[in-house]
Amino acid sequence: MSSTFTGLYSAATGLYASQAAMAVATNNISNANTDGYSRKTITQSAIGPAAVYISSASTGAGTTVTSVSRERDALIDAQYWAENSVATAWGTKSSALGELEDVLADISNDDGFDSIMSEFTSALEDVSTDPDSTDARTCLQQAGEAVCDYLNSMATSLNEIRAGFNDDVKMTVSEINSYSEQIAALNQQIQQVQVAGTDASDLEDQRDLLIDKLSSLINVEVTETSAGTSVTGEEVATLVISIDGGTLVNGGSYRTLACQEVVDATSVQNGMYEVVWNDTQCAVTPESGQLGALLELRDGTGEAGAYKGVVYYMNQLDSYARTLAEAFNEGTASYSGHADGYDSSGDTGVCFFTYDGVDSATLESNSDGYSAITAANISLSYEVQSDVANIAASSSADPTETENNENILALIELCDSDEVFGNCSLADYLTSMTATLGTAAAYATTQSERHDEILCSVNTRRASVSSVSTSEETTNLVLYQEAFAASSKAISMWQEVYETMLDMVNG
């Protein structure tokens, strides 16, 4: 049969359980706006008669709080972390390509490169009108310098953007290392708390918030592994975080990444940081996240399916400068070049464009030939810089033919010819390059918006599981308060029963 004090005991357990539930609901309300906080719920179970009494016919012995747990869905968390990496990557690309557009868009502006090339062509026409005019030749020299200066400036701007990406890579790696260290420390704390049989949900919230931040920097894979059992016999798990197939965090231990500066004067990667594992020096090549996007933006050549990053547009600009120099100097199948013409002294073989201000002979003797010319170093030849009389306007070696303008006329036609790049003119080539960038930037923006929407959708599902609804918690608080009051009344009632029984016994 039941104990005389069963009712009082049951009422007391109800009182304690309601008090615990109110504390949990109050804590949820207090943290409704705390970043990363997960809603906590209380689990109660009935205390059966067998736990207290021998007879199975006895009534129950009340209730007990078996656990306080946080509401999370591991699958949704994994989806969020994966999508966060992709969304951040596209957001980074969209912003960066917009910056590139601002630089290259100047090409077609009224005062941009199109205008400079137009002035260059006009200067050629002025020389063709009066080939012997020193003033006209000086204007052509200055217009040619403006072309070179603009290309030099564009190359400098692209190099500065690339250097900025390189600095961002280093900062991102530093952030990844910091988050890894913090997550490992929390893993260790959580394991210690759980082994002791106590609740570590607040620490787990802090850890998941750090993983949220980490996943924006690099794509991560998060798994659980056993870390033993608690004093109450429950299994204790810890997290393992992997990136690019390697373990970054394993329980309380972690690895770091390093930025290794490339030293190779012959490589476009010279001075750039290669991201490697600090312990093995093996390269790390993230698929997404801010780091993955920065590496693609910094190094993408557009070759063999590679992303079209700054290097691609630098190569395009170099190709333009190189082709302009070679075509203008050497001519094409249909048009003679500057080196084919004759200067005011009747000399031939003078190049108009070279690199770093060297003379024609140095360019011709260079084993790299015109491949030595880039947008960063294209210049007027030493001869043209030093004396405008060296501009080859004539098609005749006879210096007395001062009105001969045939070579200049050929150069004017060459500038508008589709033969320069095989199938397009100088102007068309630049238009194609800026159009390619515009398409890439628009695509990146579209993808960024699309993945932001997907991330928002995943986050909404995540919030439906773990976020705090103050109205729901307030309703629960009222219910728990009513249960607490009912248990209090039950205790008061049993007190009266016991007093009556004592009075009867005492007579």
Secondary structure, DSSP 8 states (H G I E B T S, - for coil): ---TTHHHHHHHHHHHHHHHHHHHHHHHHHTTTSTT---EEEEEEE--GGGT-S-TTS----EEEEEEEE---HHHHHHHHHHHHHHHHHHHHHHHHHHHHHHHGGGGSTTSHHHHHHHHHHHHHHHHHSTT-HHHHHHHHHHHHHHHHHHHHHHHHHHHHHHHHHHHHHHHHHHHHHHHHHHHHHHHHHHHHHHTT---HHHHHHHHHHHHHHHHHS--EEEEEEEEE-TTS-EEEEEEEEETTEEEEETTEE--EEEEE---TTSTTTT-EEEEETTT--B---SSHHHHHHHHHHH-B--TT--B-HHHHHHHHHHHHHHHHHHHHHB-SSSB-GGGSB-TTS-B---SEEETT--HHHHHH-TTGGGG--TTTEEE-HHHHH-GGGS--BS-S-TT-TT--HHHHHHHHHHT-TTTTSSS-HHHHHHHHHHHHHHHHHHHHHHHHHHHHHHHHHHHHHHHHHS--HHHHHHHHHHHHHHHHHHHHHHHHHHHHHHHHHHHHH-
